[in-house]
Amino acid sequence: MTDMNPGFFGRIGIAFGAFFGVLGNAAFAGRVQRLREAPEAPDFASEAPKPAAAPVQPVQPAPSVLKEASPIAALQLLGLLQRDARFIDFVEEDIVNYSDADIGAAARLVHDGCRAVLREHFSIKPVRTEAEGSRITLQEGFDAAAVRLTGNVVGKPPFNGSISHRGWKVEDTRLPKLAPSHDASIVAPAEVEL
């Protein structure tokens, strides 16, 4: 089951995914909007568990030792997104009283800056080369880390379905080198105008 109280870095990943998901997927944006407009947040802890379809066994075994992600790299990326896209400023702004046109104009600037950061510091390619909507067959032994099955998942491969998202894979990372004295937790210094 998914952790309903993720830690700080987990929430950063969720925020990035939600932000780009809303910008790139109108259906997802609608679901987020309905969730935000709900009179009160759903209480996942009190919901009765729903019967699940027969689980699909993962093709590759889970690693026995979990790798710890580098918080320095995550903070460095967040700092780059703030510097070039004012990402934190945008996300932390209370947008309730702004018009959709104002939000759209700000989102365009944030989008352009985020895109520039991604293109400068990462080589990102689609996981699947087929167009979204294409029908494909996944044979036994497919890479379960690279392809997530959704919908009515029962039985064993081969699975026939259509690509709803091609996925993304980072092929190269080019983050700047940091001086030993650099404090990566300061993702945007305070500004004092004299």
C-alpha positions in Angstrom: 0.0 0.0 0.0 1.2 3.5 -0.7 2.4 5.6 2.2 -0.3 8.2 3.0 2.2 10.4 4.9 5.3 10.6 2.7 8.4 12.3 3.9 9.7 15.7 2.7 11.7 14.3 -0.3 8.8 12.0 -1.1 6.5 15.0 -1.2 9.0 16.8 -3.5 8.8 14.0 -6.0 5.0 14.0 -5.7 4.9 17.8 -6.2 7.1 17.6 -9.4 5.0 14.7 -10.8 1.7 16.5 -10.0 2.9 19.8 -11.4 4.1 18.3 -14.8 1.1 15.9 -14.9 -1.3 18.8 -14.6 0.5 20.8 -17.3 0.7 17.9 -19.7 -2.5 16.0 -19.1 -6.0 17.7 -19.1 -7.7 14.6 -17.6 -5.2 14.4 -14.7 -5.6 18.2 -14.2 -9.4 17.7 -13.9 -9.0 14.9 -11.3 -6.6 17.2 -9.3 -9.1 20.1 -9.5 -12.0 17.8 -8.3 -9.8 16.6 -5.4 -8.9 20.2 -4.4 -12.6 21.2 -4.6 -13.8 18.3 -2.5 -15.5 19.5 0.7 -13.0 17.5 2.8 -10.1 15.4 2.0 -10.9 11.6 1.8 -10.0 9.6 4.8 -8.0 6.8 3.2 -7.4 5.1 6.5 -11.2 4.5 7.1 -12.0 3.3 3.6 -12.8 -0.3 3.4 -10.3 -2.2 1.3 -11.6 -3.0 -2.2 -11.2 -6.4 -3.6 -8.2 -6.5 -6.0 -7.8 -8.4 -9.2 -5.3 -11.3 -9.2 -1.9 -9.7 -8.6 0.7 -9.8 -11.4 3.9 -11.2 -10.1 6.8 -8.8 -10.7 9.2 -10.1 -13.4 12.3 -9.0 -11.6 12.8 -9.6 -7.9 12.9 -6.6 -5.7 16.4 -5.6 -4.4 17.2 -6.9 -1.0 18.9 -3.6 0.0 17.3 -0.3 -0.7 19.5 2.5 -2.0 19.3 5.9 -0.3 18.8 8.8 -2.7 21.1 11.7 -2.4 19.3 14.7 -0.8 22.1 16.9 -2.1 21.2 16.2 -5.7 17.5 16.6 -5.0 18.2 20.0 -3.3 20.5 21.0 -6.2 17.8 20.3 -8.8 15.2 22.2 -6.7 17.6 25.1 -6.5 18.1 25.1 -10.3 14.3 25.0 -10.9 13.9 27.9 -8.5 16.8 29.9 -10.1 15.6 29.5 -13.7 11.9 29.0 -13.3 10.9 30.5 -9.9 9.4 27.0 -9.3 9.1 27.3 -5.5 7.7 30.8 -5.7 5.0 29.6 -8.1 4.1 26.5 -6.1 4.1 28.3 -2.8 2.0 31.2 -4.1 -1.7 31.1 -3.0 -3.4 31.2 -6.4 -7.0 31.2 -5.2 -7.6 34.8 -6.0 -5.9 34.9 -9.4 -7.8 34.5 -12.7 -7.1 31.5 -14.9 -5.4 33.8 -17.4 -3.0 35.1 -14.7 -2.2 31.6 -13.6 -1.8 30.5 -17.2 0.7 33.3 -17.9 2.7 32.5 -14.8 2.6 28.8 -15.7 4.0 29.5 -19.1 7.0 31.3 -17.6 7.5 28.4 -15.1 7.2 25.9 -17.9 9.8 27.6 -20.0 12.2 27.8 -17.1 11.7 24.2 -16.0 12.1 23.0 -19.6 15.4 24.9 -19.9 16.7 23.4 -16.7 15.7 19.8 -17.8 17.3 20.2 -21.2 20.5 21.8 -19.9 21.1 19.2 -17.1 19.5 16.0 -18.3 19.2 13.9 -21.5 15.6 12.6 -21.3 14.1 10.1 -23.8 10.8 8.2 -23.9 10.8 4.7 -22.4 8.6 3.5 -25.3 9.1 4.8 -28.8 5.6 4.0 -30.1 3.0 6.8 -30.2 0.6 7.1 -27.3 -2.6 5.2 -28.2 -0.6 2.5 -30.1 -1.5 -1.1 -29.4 1.4 -3.2 -28.1 2.1 -6.7 -26.7 4.3 -7.2 -23.7 5.9 -10.6 -23.7 6.9 -12.6 -20.6 10.1 -11.0 -19.2 9.2 -7.4 -20.0 10.9 -4.8 -17.8 8.3 -4.2 -15.0 10.4 -1.2 -13.8 10.1 0.5 -17.2 6.4 -0.4 -17.9 3.6 0.0 -15.4 0.5 -2.0 -16.1 -2.8 -0.2 -15.5 -6.5 -1.1 -15.9 -7.7 -4.7 -15.6 -4.4 -6.5 -14.8 -5.0 -10.2 -14.5 -3.2 -13.3 -15.5 0.3 -13.7 -16.9 2.1 -12.3 -20.0 1.7 -11.8 -22.9 -0.3 -8.7 -22.2 -2.0 -6.7 -25.0 -2.8 -3.1 -24.4 -2.5 0.5 -25.6 0.2 3.0 -24.5 -1.4 5.7 -22.4 1.9 7.3 -21.6 5.3 6.6 -23.2 7.2 7.1 -20.0 10.5 9.0 -19.5 14.0 7.8 -18.9 17.0 9.9 -18.0 20.0 8.8 -20.1 22.5 11.4 -18.8 22.7 13.8 -15.9 24.9 16.9 -15.9 24.4 18.6 -12.5 27.0 21.3 -11.7 29.8 20.4 -9.3 29.5 21.8 -5.8 32.1 23.4 -3.6 32.6 21.6 -0.3 31.3 24.7 1.5 28.1 25.0 -0.5 25.0 24.6 1.5 22.6 22.8 -0.8 19.7 23.3 1.6 19.6 27.0 0.6 17.8 26.5 -2.7 17.1 30.2 -3.1 19.0 32.8 -1.0 17.0 35.7 0.5 17.3 38.9 -1.5 17.9 42.2 0.2 17.7 45.3 -2.0 19.8 48.2 -0.9 
